[in-house]
Amino acid sequence: MKRSLMKDGKMLRECIEQYKFYSSGNNQMVVYTCLRDSRVFVPMRAGRVNDMAFIQESGKRYLPVFSNEAQLGDKAGSLTVEEKDFLDVITAARFAQVNGILVDPYTVPFLVEPSEYDTISRMITRITSEN
């Protein structure tokens, strides 16, 4: 697969929507495979993940990431984001000790729990070229 197919997060959003429509283990693995090779937008401050952007719910903290900048919605003006490889986001989430990574939290959210980080990290890339 060409990296250019992953650009703008469209493929990732389509995989998540398919999973939401029909939640199966197979569709979940399709999302994980897509996440493994995705570049996502992460709230940053001074070169680090912006902990003020963490989403708090029922005493748990989640690191929000976005498939593209448009997914920030009305938060676009208040957050500075940087494009990062999802595997780097996993490392940041481990360091921040969050309860998960929440992909596109303001539109069609998908939660990656810490127990799934190793599964995604061990997957083989499907990227064969940049173009």
Secondary structure, 3 states (H helix, E strand, C coil): CEHHHHHHHHHHHHHHHHHHHCCCHHHHHHHHHHHHCCEEEEEEECCEECHHHCEEECCEEEEEEECCHHHHHHHCCCCCEEEEEHHHHHHHHHHHCCCCEEECCCCCCEEECHHHHHHHHHCCCCCCECC
